[in-house]
Amino acid sequence: MRAFELALQKSGNKDFSVKQITGTNHLFQTCITSAIDEYAMIEETIAPAALELIADWIAKRTGPGGKP
């Protein structure tokens, strides 16, 4: 996660957020092991916790009073 944060900073991006969502895999799906074999067994498209974080991030930037 620190590497992502450093890369975003180095790129000059000033509007980002790096968060760890425990209990999810790299596809933001709720999982137990995060093993690739588990991916095929998961029916969820995206974990509600991930969707909420993403939606909140977007809403803060596009809603009333958000940054253009």
mmCIF file as Biopython writes it, N, C-alpha, C and O atoms, coordinates in Angstrom:
data_model
#
loop_
_atom_site.group_PDB
_atom_site.id
_atom_site.type_symbol
_atom_site.label_atom_id
_atom_site.label_alt_id
_atom_site.label_comp_id
_atom_site.label_asym_id
_atom_site.label_entity_id
_atom_site.label_seq_id
_atom_site.pdbx_PDB_ins_code
_atom_site.Cartn_x
_atom_site.Cartn_y
_atom_site.Cartn_z
_atom_site.occupancy
_atom_site.B_iso_or_equiv
_atom_site.auth_seq_id
_atom_site.auth_asym_id
_atom_site.pdbx_PDB_model_num
ATOM 1   N N  . MET A ? 1  ? 0.823   -1.190  0.000   1.0 0.0 1  A 1 
ATOM 2   C CA . MET A ? 1  ? 0.000   0.000   0.000   1.0 0.0 1  A 1 
ATOM 3   C C  . MET A ? 1  ? 0.868   1.255   0.000   1.0 0.0 1  A 1 
ATOM 4   O O  . MET A ? 1  ? 0.547   2.253   -0.645  1.0 0.0 1  A 1 
ATOM 5   N N  . ARG A ? 2  ? 1.961   1.183   0.729   1.0 0.0 2  A 1 
ATOM 6   C CA . ARG A ? 2  ? 2.857   2.351   0.775   1.0 0.0 2  A 1 
ATOM 7   C C  . ARG A ? 2  ? 3.416   2.639   -0.609  1.0 0.0 2  A 1 
ATOM 8   O O  . ARG A ? 2  ? 3.574   3.802   -0.980  1.0 0.0 2  A 1 
ATOM 9   N N  . ALA A ? 3  ? 3.720   1.592   -1.382  1.0 0.0 3  A 1 
ATOM 10  C CA . ALA A ? 3  ? 4.246   1.778   -2.736  1.0 0.0 3  A 1 
ATOM 11  C C  . ALA A ? 3  ? 3.222   2.492   -3.622  1.0 0.0 3  A 1 
ATOM 12  O O  . ALA A ? 3  ? 3.591   3.360   -4.414  1.0 0.0 3  A 1 
ATOM 13  N N  . PHE A ? 4  ? 1.949   2.137   -3.496  1.0 0.0 4  A 1 
ATOM 14  C CA . PHE A ? 4  ? 0.900   2.820   -4.254  1.0 0.0 4  A 1 
ATOM 15  C C  . PHE A ? 4  ? 0.833   4.298   -3.874  1.0 0.0 4  A 1 
ATOM 16  O O  . PHE A ? 4  ? 0.758   5.175   -4.736  1.0 0.0 4  A 1 
ATOM 17  N N  . GLU A ? 5  ? 0.863   4.550   -2.585  1.0 0.0 5  A 1 
ATOM 18  C CA . GLU A ? 5  ? 0.801   5.921   -2.090  1.0 0.0 5  A 1 
ATOM 19  C C  . GLU A ? 5  ? 1.984   6.744   -2.613  1.0 0.0 5  A 1 
ATOM 20  O O  . GLU A ? 5  ? 1.802   7.876   -3.060  1.0 0.0 5  A 1 
ATOM 21  N N  . LEU A ? 6  ? 3.170   6.187   -2.559  1.0 0.0 6  A 1 
ATOM 22  C CA . LEU A ? 6  ? 4.356   6.887   -3.041  1.0 0.0 6  A 1 
ATOM 23  C C  . LEU A ? 6  ? 4.286   7.143   -4.544  1.0 0.0 6  A 1 
ATOM 24  O O  . LEU A ? 6  ? 4.664   8.218   -5.009  1.0 0.0 6  A 1 
ATOM 25  N N  . ALA A ? 7  ? 3.804   6.161   -5.305  1.0 0.0 7  A 1 
ATOM 26  C CA . ALA A ? 7  ? 3.673   6.326   -6.755  1.0 0.0 7  A 1 
ATOM 27  C C  . ALA A ? 7  ? 2.674   7.426   -7.095  1.0 0.0 7  A 1 
ATOM 28  O O  . ALA A ? 7  ? 2.911   8.225   -8.001  1.0 0.0 7  A 1 
ATOM 29  N N  . LEU A ? 8  ? 1.566   7.469   -6.374  1.0 0.0 8  A 1 
ATOM 30  C CA . LEU A ? 8  ? 0.567   8.523   -6.617  1.0 0.0 8  A 1 
ATOM 31  C C  . LEU A ? 8  ? 1.125   9.891   -6.267  1.0 0.0 8  A 1 
ATOM 32  O O  . LEU A ? 8  ? 0.889   10.859  -6.990  1.0 0.0 8  A 1 
ATOM 33  N N  . GLN A ? 9  ? 1.852   9.983   -5.185  1.0 0.0 9  A 1 
ATOM 34  C CA . GLN A ? 9  ? 2.480   11.249  -4.802  1.0 0.0 9  A 1 
ATOM 35  C C  . GLN A ? 9  ? 3.510   11.671  -5.839  1.0 0.0 9  A 1 
ATOM 36  O O  . GLN A ? 9  ? 3.549   12.832  -6.247  1.0 0.0 9  A 1 
ATOM 37  N N  . LYS A ? 10 ? 4.338   10.735  -6.263  1.0 0.0 10 A 1 
ATOM 38  C CA . LYS A ? 10 ? 5.388   11.026  -7.235  1.0 0.0 10 A 1 
ATOM 39  C C  . LYS A ? 10 ? 4.804   11.492  -8.567  1.0 0.0 10 A 1 
ATOM 40  O O  . LYS A ? 10 ? 5.405   12.314  -9.259  1.0 0.0 10 A 1 
ATOM 41  N N  . SER A ? 11 ? 3.641   10.971  -8.920  1.0 0.0 11 A 1 
ATOM 42  C CA . SER A ? 11 ? 3.004   11.343  -10.188 1.0 0.0 11 A 1 
ATOM 43  C C  . SER A ? 11 ? 2.421   12.754  -10.147 1.0 0.0 11 A 1 
ATOM 44  O O  . SER A ? 11 ? 2.005   13.292  -11.174 1.0 0.0 11 A 1 
ATOM 45  N N  . GLY A ? 12 ? 2.396   13.345  -8.958  1.0 0.0 12 A 1 
ATOM 46  C CA . GLY A ? 12 ? 1.837   14.686  -8.820  1.0 0.0 12 A 1 
ATOM 47  C C  . GLY A ? 12 ? 0.359   14.692  -8.468  1.0 0.0 12 A 1 
ATOM 48  O O  . GLY A ? 12 ? -0.242  15.755  -8.309  1.0 0.0 12 A 1 
ATOM 49  N N  . ASN A ? 13 ? -0.223  13.517  -8.347  1.0 0.0 13 A 1 
ATOM 50  C CA . ASN A ? 13 ? -1.634  13.429  -7.985  1.0 0.0 13 A 1 
ATOM 51  C C  . ASN A ? 13 ? -1.807  13.889  -6.540  1.0 0.0 13 A 1 
ATOM 52  O O  . ASN A ? 13 ? -1.145  13.380  -5.636  1.0 0.0 13 A 1 
ATOM 53  N N  . LYS A ? 14 ? -2.691  14.843  -6.331  1.0 0.0 14 A 1 
ATOM 54  C CA . LYS A ? 14 ? -2.907  15.355  -4.980  1.0 0.0 14 A 1 
ATOM 55  C C  . LYS A ? 14 ? -4.266  14.942  -4.400  1.0 0.0 14 A 1 
ATOM 56  O O  . LYS A ? 14 ? -4.560  15.218  -3.237  1.0 0.0 14 A 1 
ATOM 57  N N  . ASP A ? 15 ? -5.076  14.290  -5.206  1.0 0.0 15 A 1 
ATOM 58  C CA . ASP A ? 15 ? -6.420  13.925  -4.764  1.0 0.0 15 A 1 
ATOM 59  C C  . ASP A ? 15 ? -6.602  12.412  -4.859  1.0 0.0 15 A 1 
ATOM 60  O O  . ASP A ? 15 ? -7.171  11.897  -5.822  1.0 0.0 15 A 1 
ATOM 61  N N  . PHE A ? 16 ? -6.110  11.722  -3.852  1.0 0.0 16 A 1 
ATOM 62  C CA . PHE A ? 16 ? -6.237  10.272  -3.829  1.0 0.0 16 A 1 
ATOM 63  C C  . PHE A ? 16 ? -6.377  9.796   -2.395  1.0 0.0 16 A 1 
ATOM 64  O O  . PHE A ? 16 ? -6.112  10.532  -1.444  1.0 0.0 16 A 1 
ATOM 65  N N  . SER A ? 17 ? -6.799  8.554   -2.266  1.0 0.0 17 A 1 
ATOM 66  C CA . SER A ? 17 ? -6.933  7.933   -0.960  1.0 0.0 17 A 1 
ATOM 67  C C  . SER A ? 17 ? -6.521  6.475   -1.096  1.0 0.0 17 A 1 
ATOM 68  O O  . SER A ? 17 ? -6.974  5.780   -2.006  1.0 0.0 17 A 1 
ATOM 69  N N  . VAL A ? 18 ? -5.668  6.011   -0.198  1.0 0.0 18 A 1 
ATOM 70  C CA . VAL A ? 18 ? -5.240  4.620   -0.190  1.0 0.0 18 A 1 
ATOM 71  C C  . VAL A ? 18 ? -5.799  3.971   1.076   1.0 0.0 18 A 1 
ATOM 72  O O  . VAL A ? 18 ? -5.476  4.382   2.191   1.0 0.0 18 A 1 
ATOM 73  N N  . LYS A ? 19 ? -6.623  2.973   0.893   1.0 0.0 19 A 1 
ATOM 74  C CA . LYS A ? 19 ? -7.272  2.296   2.022   1.0 0.0 19 A 1 
ATOM 75  C C  . LYS A ? 19 ? -7.112  0.784   1.892   1.0 0.0 19 A 1 
ATOM 76  O O  . LYS A ? 19 ? -7.113  0.246   0.784   1.0 0.0 19 A 1 
ATOM 77  N N  . GLN A ? 20 ? -6.979  0.119   3.000   1.0 0.0 20 A 1 
ATOM 78  C CA . GLN A ? 20 ? -6.978  -1.337  3.020   1.0 0.0 20 A 1 
ATOM 79  C C  . GLN A ? 20 ? -8.355  -1.788  3.485   1.0 0.0 20 A 1 
ATOM 80  O O  . GLN A ? 20 ? -8.848  -1.351  4.524   1.0 0.0 20 A 1 
ATOM 81  N N  . ILE A ? 21 ? -8.960  -2.660  2.710   1.0 0.0 21 A 1 
ATOM 82  C CA . ILE A ? 21 ? -10.274 -3.188  3.063   1.0 0.0 21 A 1 
ATOM 83  C C  . ILE A ? 21 ? -10.070 -4.643  3.474   1.0 0.0 21 A 1 
ATOM 84  O O  . ILE A ? 21 ? -9.936  -5.524  2.624   1.0 0.0 21 A 1 
ATOM 85  N N  . THR A ? 22 ? -10.048 -4.881  4.755   1.0 0.0 22 A 1 
ATOM 86  C CA . THR A ? 22 ? -9.792  -6.242  5.239   1.0 0.0 22 A 1 
ATOM 87  C C  . THR A ? 22 ? -10.911 -7.185  4.822   1.0 0.0 22 A 1 
ATOM 88  O O  . THR A ? 22 ? -12.077 -6.799  4.729   1.0 0.0 22 A 1 
ATOM 89  N N  . GLY A ? 23 ? -10.528 -8.417  4.576   1.0 0.0 23 A 1 
ATOM 90  C CA . GLY A ? 23 ? -11.509 -9.436  4.208   1.0 0.0 23 A 1 
ATOM 91  C C  . GLY A ? 23 ? -11.908 -9.410  2.746   1.0 0.0 23 A 1 
ATOM 92  O O  . GLY A ? 23 ? -12.907 -10.018 2.364   1.0 0.0 23 A 1 
ATOM 93  N N  . THR A ? 24 ? -11.126 -8.701  1.912   1.0 0.0 24 A 1 
ATOM 94  C CA . THR A ? 24 ? -11.410 -8.683  0.477   1.0 0.0 24 A 1 
ATOM 95  C C  . THR A ? 24 ? -10.165 -9.093  -0.302  1.0 0.0 24 A 1 
ATOM 96  O O  . THR A ? 24 ? -9.043  -9.010  0.196   1.0 0.0 24 A 1 
ATOM 97  N N  . ASN A ? 25 ? -10.392 -9.539  -1.539  1.0 0.0 25 A 1 
ATOM 98  C CA . ASN A ? 25 ? -9.278  -9.893  -2.412  1.0 0.0 25 A 1 
ATOM 99  C C  . ASN A ? 25 ? -8.932  -8.701  -3.319  1.0 0.0 25 A 1 
ATOM 100 O O  . ASN A ? 25 ? -9.439  -7.597  -3.119  1.0 0.0 25 A 1 
ATOM 101 N N  . HIS A ? 26 ? -8.076  -8.930  -4.303  1.0 0.0 26 A 1 
ATOM 102 C CA . HIS A ? 26 ? -7.647  -7.844  -5.188  1.0 0.0 26 A 1 
ATOM 103 C C  . HIS A ? 26 ? -8.748  -7.373  -6.131  1.0 0.0 26 A 1 
ATOM 104 O O  . HIS A ? 26 ? -8.600  -6.349  -6.798  1.0 0.0 26 A 1 
ATOM 105 N N  . LEU A ? 27 ? -9.847  -8.111  -6.190  1.0 0.0 27 A 1 
ATOM 106 C CA . LEU A ? 27 ? -11.000 -7.711  -7.002  1.0 0.0 27 A 1 
ATOM 107 C C  . LEU A ? 27 ? -12.073 -7.052  -6.137  1.0 0.0 27 A 1 
ATOM 108 O O  . LEU A ? 27 ? -13.200 -6.843  -6.586  1.0 0.0 27 A 1 
ATOM 109 N N  . PHE A ? 28 ? -11.718 -6.728  -4.906  1.0 0.0 28 A 1 
ATOM 110 C CA . PHE A ? 28 ? -12.634 -6.106  -3.936  1.0 0.0 28 A 1 
ATOM 111 C C  . PHE A ? 28 ? -13.835 -6.989  -3.618  1.0 0.0 28 A 1 
ATOM 112 O O  . PHE A ? 28 ? -14.921 -6.476  -3.346  1.0 0.0 28 A 1 
ATOM 113 N N  . GLN A ? 29 ? -13.659 -8.297  -3.649  1.0 0.0 29 A 1 
ATOM 114 C CA . GLN A ? 29 ? -14.709 -9.240  -3.299  1.0 0.0 29 A 1 
ATOM 115 C C  . GLN A ? 29 ? -14.445 -9.769  -1.891  1.0 0.0 29 A 1 
ATOM 116 O O  . GLN A ? 29 ? -13.297 -10.000 -1.512  1.0 0.0 29 A 1 
ATOM 117 N N  . THR A ? 30 ? -15.512 -9.958  -1.123  1.0 0.0 30 A 1 
ATOM 118 C CA . THR A ? 30 ? -15.375 -10.558 0.197   1.0 0.0 30 A 1 
ATOM 119 C C  . THR A ? 30 ? -14.840 -11.979 0.020   1.0 0.0 30 A 1 
ATOM 120 O O  . THR A ? 30 ? -15.352 -12.752 -0.789  1.0 0.0 30 A 1 
ATOM 121 N N  . CYS A ? 31 ? -13.797 -12.308 0.793   1.0 0.0 31 A 1 
ATOM 122 C CA . CYS A ? 31 ? -13.179 -13.623 0.631   1.0 0.0 31 A 1 
ATOM 123 C C  . CYS A ? 31 ? -12.645 -14.118 1.976   1.0 0.0 31 A 1 
ATOM 124 O O  . CYS A ? 31 ? -12.680 -13.407 2.980   1.0 0.0 31 A 1 
ATOM 125 N N  . ILE A ? 32 ? -12.159 -15.336 1.966   1.0 0.0 32 A 1 
ATOM 126 C CA . ILE A ? 32 ? -11.580 -15.930 3.172   1.0 0.0 32 A 1 
ATOM 127 C C  . ILE A ? 32 ? -10.059 -16.022 3.042   1.0 0.0 32 A 1 
ATOM 128 O O  . ILE A ? 32 ? -9.332  -15.630 3.955   1.0 0.0 32 A 1 
ATOM 129 N N  . THR A ? 33 ? -9.574  -16.543 1.899   1.0 0.0 33 A 1 
ATOM 130 C CA . THR A ? 33 ? -8.143  -16.804 1.751   1.0 0.0 33 A 1 
ATOM 131 C C  . THR A ? 33 ? -7.413  -15.853 0.813   1.0 0.0 33 A 1 
ATOM 132 O O  . THR A ? 33 ? -6.193  -15.722 0.908   1.0 0.0 33 A 1 
ATOM 133 N N  . SER A ? 34 ? -8.116  -15.194 -0.078  1.0 0.0 34 A 1 
ATOM 134 C CA . SER A ? 34 ? -7.537  -14.358 -1.140  1.0 0.0 34 A 1 
ATOM 135 C C  . SER A ? 34 ? -6.769  -15.172 -2.172  1.0 0.0 34 A 1 
ATOM 136 O O  . SER A ? 34 ? -6.071  -14.603 -3.012  1.0 0.0 34 A 1 
ATOM 137 N N  . ALA A ? 35 ? -6.887  -16.482 -2.124  1.0 0.0 35 A 1 
ATOM 138 C CA . ALA A ? 35 ? -6.224  -17.347 -3.101  1.0 0.0 35 A 1 
ATOM 139 C C  . ALA A ? 35 ? -6.963  -17.289 -4.433  1.0 0.0 35 A 1 
ATOM 140 O O  . ALA A ? 35 ? -8.184  -17.141 -4.466  1.0 0.0 35 A 1 
ATOM 141 N N  . ILE A ? 36 ? -6.221  -17.405 -5.525  1.0 0.0 36 A 1 
ATOM 142 C CA . ILE A ? 36 ? -6.821  -17.353 -6.857  1.0 0.0 36 A 1 
ATOM 143 C C  . ILE A ? 36 ? -7.883  -18.436 -7.022  1.0 0.0 36 A 1 
ATOM 144 O O  . ILE A ? 36 ? -8.904  -18.200 -7.669  1.0 0.0 36 A 1 
ATOM 145 N N  . ASP A ? 37 ? -7.663  -19.608 -6.454  1.0 0.0 37 A 1 
ATOM 146 C CA . ASP A ? 37 ? -8.645  -20.698 -6.546  1.0 0.0 37 A 1 
ATOM 147 C C  . ASP A ? 37 ? -9.994  -20.312 -5.952  1.0 0.0 37 A 1 
ATOM 148 O O  . ASP A ? 37 ? -11.032 -20.837 -6.355  1.0 0.0 37 A 1 
ATOM 149 N N  . GLU A ? 38 ? -9.972  -19.409 -5.011  1.0 0.0 38 A 1 
ATOM 150 C CA . GLU A ? 38 ? -11.205 -18.988 -4.350  1.0 0.0 38 A 1 
ATOM 151 C C  . GLU A ? 38 ? -12.041 -18.057 -5.236  1.0 0.0 38 A 1 
ATOM 152 O O  . GLU A ? 38 ? -13.261 -17.986 -5.082  1.0 0.0 38 A 1 
ATOM 153 N N  . TYR A ? 39 ? -11.396 -17.350 -6.153  1.0 0.0 39 A 1 
ATOM 154 C CA . TYR A ? 39 ? -12.090 -16.364 -6.999  1.0 0.0 39 A 1 
ATOM 155 C C  . TYR A ? 39 ? -13.296 -16.966 -7.723  1.0 0.0 39 A 1 
ATOM 156 O O  . TYR A ? 39 ? -14.361 -16.351 -7.777  1.0 0.0 39 A 1 
ATOM 157 N N  . ALA A ? 40 ? -13.129 -18.155 -8.272  1.0 0.0 40 A 1 
ATOM 158 C CA . ALA A ? 40 ? -14.202 -18.798 -9.038  1.0 0.0 40 A 1 
ATOM 159 C C  . ALA A ? 40 ? -15.403 -19.166 -8.176  1.0 0.0 40 A 1 
ATOM 160 O O  . ALA A ? 40 ? -16.502 -19.352 -8.699  1.0 0.0 40 A 1 
ATOM 161 N N  . MET A ? 41 ? -15.214 -19.272 -6.881  1.0 0.0 41 A 1 
ATOM 162 C CA . MET A ? 41 ? -16.301 -19.655 -5.980  1.0 0.0 41 A 1 
ATOM 163 C C  . MET A ? 41 ? -17.073 -18.446 -5.447  1.0 0.0 41 A 1 
ATOM 164 O O  . MET A ? 41 ? -18.132 -18.608 -4.841  1.0 0.0 41 A 1 
ATOM 165 N N  . ILE A ? 42 ? -16.559 -17.255 -5.665  1.0 0.0 42 A 1 
ATOM 166 C CA . ILE A ? 42 ? -17.184 -16.048 -5.123  1.0 0.0 42 A 1 
ATOM 167 C C  . ILE A ? 42 ? -18.211 -15.512 -6.117  1.0 0.0 42 A 1 
ATOM 168 O O  . ILE A ? 42 ? -17.886 -15.243 -7.273  1.0 0.0 42 A 1 
ATOM 169 N N  . GLU A ? 43 ? -19.432 -15.363 -5.664  1.0 0.0 43 A 1 
ATOM 170 C CA . GLU A ? 43 ? -20.497 -14.856 -6.526  1.0 0.0 43 A 1 
ATOM 171 C C  . GLU A ? 43 ? -20.635 -13.344 -6.446  1.0 0.0 43 A 1 
ATOM 172 O O  . GLU A ? 43 ? -21.248 -12.727 -7.316  1.0 0.0 43 A 1 
ATOM 173 N N  . GLU A ? 44 ? -20.080 -12.760 -5.429  1.0 0.0 44 A 1 
ATOM 174 C CA . GLU A ? 44 ? -20.181 -11.314 -5.212  1.0 0.0 44 A 1 
ATOM 175 C C  . GLU A ? 44 ? -19.352 -10.564 -6.259  1.0 0.0 44 A 1 
ATOM 176 O O  . GLU A ? 44 ? -18.220 -10.950 -6.549  1.0 0.0 44 A 1 
ATOM 177 N N  . THR A ? 45 ? -19.912 -9.503  -6.821  1.0 0.0 45 A 1 
ATOM 178 C CA . THR A ? 45 ? -19.187 -8.688  -7.786  1.0 0.0 45 A 1 
ATOM 179 C C  . THR A ? 45 ? -18.215 -7.760  -7.080  1.0 0.0 45 A 1 
ATOM 180 O O  . THR A ? 45 ? -17.047 -7.674  -7.458  1.0 0.0 45 A 1 
ATOM 181 N N  . ILE A ? 46 ? -18.692 -7.068  -6.060  1.0 0.0 46 A 1 
ATOM 182 C CA . ILE A ? 46 ? -17.844 -6.171  -5.282  1.0 0.0 46 A 1 
ATOM 183 C C  . ILE A ? 46 ? -18.390 -6.111  -3.862  1.0 0.0 46 A 1 
ATOM 184 O O  . ILE A ? 46 ? -19.603 -6.065  -3.657  1.0 0.0 46 A 1 
ATOM 185 N N  . ALA A ? 47 ? -17.501 -6.112  -2.895  1.0 0.0 47 A 1 
ATOM 186 C CA . ALA A ? 47 ? -17.917 -6.097  -1.490  1.0 0.0 47 A 1 
ATOM 187 C C  . ALA A ? 47 ? -18.622 -4.782  -1.166  1.0 0.0 47 A 1 
ATOM 188 O O  . ALA A ? 47 ? -18.187 -3.724  -1.618  1.0 0.0 47 A 1 
ATOM 189 N N  . PRO A ? 48 ? -19.693 -4.834  -0.396  1.0 0.0 48 A 1 
ATOM 190 C CA . PRO A ? 48 ? -20.402 -3.609  -0.018  1.0 0.0 48 A 1 
ATOM 191 C C  . PRO A ? 48 ? -19.481 -2.575  0.639   1.0 0.0 48 A 1 
ATOM 192 O O  . PRO A ? 48 ? -19.640 -1.377  0.404   1.0 0.0 48 A 1 
ATOM 193 N N  . ALA A ? 49 ? -18.534 -3.013  1.446   1.0 0.0 49 A 1 
ATOM 194 C CA . ALA A ? 49 ? -17.616 -2.068  2.097   1.0 0.0 49 A 1 
ATOM 195 C C  . ALA A ? 49 ? -16.767 -1.329  1.071   1.0 0.0 49 A 1 
ATOM 196 O O  . ALA A ? 49 ? -16.526 -0.131  1.216   1.0 0.0 49 A 1 
ATOM 197 N N  . ALA A ? 50 ? -16.314 -2.031  0.040   1.0 0.0 50 A 1 
ATOM 198 C CA . ALA A ? 50 ? -15.520 -1.400  -1.019  1.0 0.0 50 A 1 
ATOM 199 C C  . ALA A ? 50 ? -16.379 -0.433  -1.816  1.0 0.0 50 A 1 
ATOM 200 O O  . ALA A ? 50 ? -15.958 0.685   -2.112  1.0 0.0 50 A 1 
ATOM 201 N N  . LEU A ? 51 ? -17.563 -0.860  -2.157  1.0 0.0 51 A 1 
ATOM 202 C CA . LEU A ? 51 ? -18.470 -0.009  -2.929  1.0 0.0 51 A 1 
ATOM 203 C C  . LEU A ? 51 ? -18.804 1.270   -2.165  1.0 0.0 51 A 1 
ATOM 204 O O  . LEU A ? 51 ? -18.873 2.347   -2.757  1.0 0.0 51 A 1 
ATOM 205 N N  . GLU A ? 52 ? -19.008 1.158   -0.873  1.0 0.0 52 A 1 
ATOM 206 C CA . GLU A ? 52 ? -19.315 2.320   -0.045  1.0 0.0 52 A 1 
ATOM 207 C C  . GLU A ? 52 ? -18.129 3.301   -0.011  1.0 0.0 52 A 1 
ATOM 208 O O  . GLU A ? 52 ? -18.317 4.510   -0.145  1.0 0.0 52 A 1 
ATOM 209 N N  . LEU A ? 53 ? -16.926 2.779   0.167   1.0 0.0 53 A 1 
ATOM 210 C CA . LEU A ? 53 ? -15.739 3.646   0.172   1.0 0.0 53 A 1 
ATOM 211 C C  . LEU A ? 53 ? -15.577 4.383   -1.152  1.0 0.0 53 A 1 
ATOM 212 O O  . LEU A ? 53 ? -15.311 5.585   -1.175  1.0 0.0 53 A 1 
ATOM 213 N N  . ILE A ? 54 ? -15.739 3.660   -2.246  1.0 0.0 54 A 1 
ATOM 214 C CA . ILE A ? 54 ? -15.594 4.260   -3.576  1.0 0.0 54 A 1 
ATOM 215 C C  . ILE A ? 54 ? -16.690 5.296   -3.822  1.0 0.0 54 A 1 
ATOM 216 O O  . ILE A ? 54 ? -16.417 6.395   -4.304  1.0 0.0 54 A 1 
ATOM 217 N N  . ALA A ? 55 ? -17.919 4.942   -3.491  1.0 0.0 55 A 1 
ATOM 218 C CA . ALA A ? 55 ? -19.044 5.858   -3.692  1.0 0.0 55 A 1 
ATOM 219 C C  . ALA A ? 55 ? -18.888 7.127   -2.854  1.0 0.0 55 A 1 
ATOM 220 O O  . ALA A ? 55 ? -19.168 8.224   -3.337  1.0 0.0 55 A 1 
ATOM 221 N N  . ASP A ? 56 ? -18.448 6.987   -1.616  1.0 0.0 56 A 1 
ATOM 222 C CA . ASP A ? 56 ? -18.229 8.145   -0.748  1.0 0.0 56 A 1 
ATOM 223 C C  . ASP A ? 56 ? -17.128 9.044   -1.304  1.0 0.0 56 A 1 
ATOM 224 O O  . ASP A ? 56 ? -17.255 10.268  -1.280  1.0 0.0 56 A 1 
ATOM 225 N N  . TRP A ? 57 ? -16.049 8.443   -1.804  1.0 0.0 57 A 1 
ATOM 226 C CA . TRP A ? 57 ? -14.928 9.199   -2.372  1.0 0.0 57 A 1 
ATOM 227 C C  . TRP A ? 57 ? -15.404 10.028  -3.570  1.0 0.0 57 A 1 
ATOM 228 O O  . TRP A ? 57 ? -15.056 11.201  -3.704  1.0 0.0 57 A 1 
ATOM 229 N N  . ILE A ? 58 ? -16.204 9.400   -4.432  1.0 0.0 58 A 1 
ATOM 230 C CA . ILE A ? 58 ? -16.733 10.095  -5.609  1.0 0.0 58 A 1 
ATOM 231 C C  . ILE A ? 58 ? -17.711 11.183  -5.189  1.0 0.0 58 A 1 
ATOM 232 O O  . ILE A ? 58 ? -17.647 12.302  -5.699  1.0 0.0 58 A 1 
ATOM 233 N N  . ALA A ? 59 ? -18.616 10.869  -4.266  1.0 0.0 59 A 1 
ATOM 234 C CA . ALA A ? 59 ? -19.642 11.826  -3.835  1.0 0.0 59 A 1 
ATOM 235 C C  . ALA A ? 59 ? -19.015 13.081  -3.226  1.0 0.0 59 A 1 
ATOM 236 O O  . ALA A ? 59 ? -19.512 14.188  -3.436  1.0 0.0 59 A 1 
ATOM 237 N N  . LYS A ? 60 ? -17.941 12.915  -2.484  1.0 0.0 60 A 1 
ATOM 238 C CA . LYS A ? 60 ? -17.274 14.073  -1.880  1.0 0.0 60 A 1 
ATOM 239 C C  . LYS A ? 60 ? -16.690 15.014  -2.931  1.0 0.0 60 A 1 
ATOM 240 O O  . LYS A ? 60 ? -16.489 16.198  -2.664  1.0 0.0 60 A 1 
ATOM 241 N N  . ARG A ? 61 ? -16.425 14.498  -4.101  1.0 0.0 61 A 1 
ATOM 242 C CA . ARG A ? 61 ? -15.812 15.298  -5.156  1.0 0.0 61 A 1 
ATOM 243 C C  . ARG A ? 61 ? -16.807 15.790  -6.195  1.0 0.0 61 A 1 
ATOM 244 O O  . ARG A ? 61 ? -16.485 16.691  -6.971  1.0 0.0 61 A 1 
ATOM 245 N N  . THR A ? 62 ? -17.995 15.226  -6.228  1.0 0.0 62 A 1 
ATOM 246 C CA . THR A ? 62 ? -18.952 15.592  -7.254  1.0 0.0 62 A 1 
ATOM 247 C C  . THR A ? 62 ? -20.255 16.164  -6.708  1.0 0.0 62 A 1 
ATOM 248 O O  . THR A ? 62 ? -21.025 16.781  -7.444  1.0 0.0 62 A 1 
ATOM 249 N N  . GLY A ? 63 ? -20.499 15.960  -5.425  1.0 0.0 63 A 1 
ATOM 250 C CA . GLY A ? 63 ? -21.743 16.425  -4.841  1.0 0.0 63 A 1 
ATOM 251 C C  . GLY A ? 63 ? -21.672 17.905  -4.490  1.0 0.0 63 A 1 
ATOM 252 O O  . GLY A ? 63 ? -20.675 18.565  -4.782  1.0 0.0 63 A 1 
ATOM 253 N N  . PRO A ? 64 ? -22.711 18.424  -3.872  1.0 0.0 64 A 1 
ATOM 254 C CA . PRO A ? 64 ? -22.726 19.829  -3.475  1.0 0.0 64 A 1 
ATOM 255 C C  . PRO A ? 64 ? -21.493 20.163  -2.619  1.0 0.0 64 A 1 
ATOM 256 O O  . PRO A ? 64 ? -21.225 19.493  -1.621  1.0 0.0 64 A 1 
ATOM 257 N N  . GLY A ? 65 ? -20.775 21.163  -3.001  1.0 0.0 65 A 1 
ATOM 258 C CA . GLY A ? 65 ? -19.597 21.579  -2.257  1.0 0.0 65 A 1 
ATOM 259 C C  . GLY A ? 65 ? -18.353 20.780  -2.590  1.0 0.0 65 A 1 
ATOM 260 O O  . GLY A ? 65 ? -17.275 21.063  -2.067  1.0 0.0 65 A 1 
ATOM 261 N N  . GLY A ? 66 ? -18.492 19.767  -3.469  1.0 0.0 66 A 1 
ATOM 262 C CA . GLY A ? 66 ? -17.341 18.952  -3.853  1.0 0.0 66 A 1 
ATOM 263 C C  . GLY A ? 66 ? -16.430 19.693  -4.808  1.0 0.0 66 A 1 
ATOM 264 O O  . GLY A ? 66 ? -16.803 20.720  -5.374  1.0 0.0 66 A 1 
ATOM 265 N N  . LYS A ? 67 ? -15.260 19.172  -4.975  1.0 0.0 67 A 1 
ATOM 266 C CA . LYS A ? 67 ? -14.305 19.774  -5.895  1.0 0.0 67 A 1 
ATOM 267 C C  . LYS A ? 67 ? -14.752 19.506  -7.332  1.0 0.0 67 A 1 
ATOM 268 O O  . LYS A ? 67 ? -15.272 18.428  -7.619  1.0 0.0 67 A 1 
ATOM 269 N N  . PRO A ? 68 ? -14.562 20.446  -8.221  1.0 0.0 68 A 1 
ATOM 270 C CA . PRO A ? 68 ? -14.942 20.242  -9.633  1.0 0.0 68 A 1 
ATOM 271 C C  . PRO A ? 68 ? -14.066 19.220  -10.314 1.0 0.0 68 A 1 
ATOM 272 O O  . PRO A ? 68 ? -14.255 18.936  -11.497 1.0 0.0 68 A 1 
#
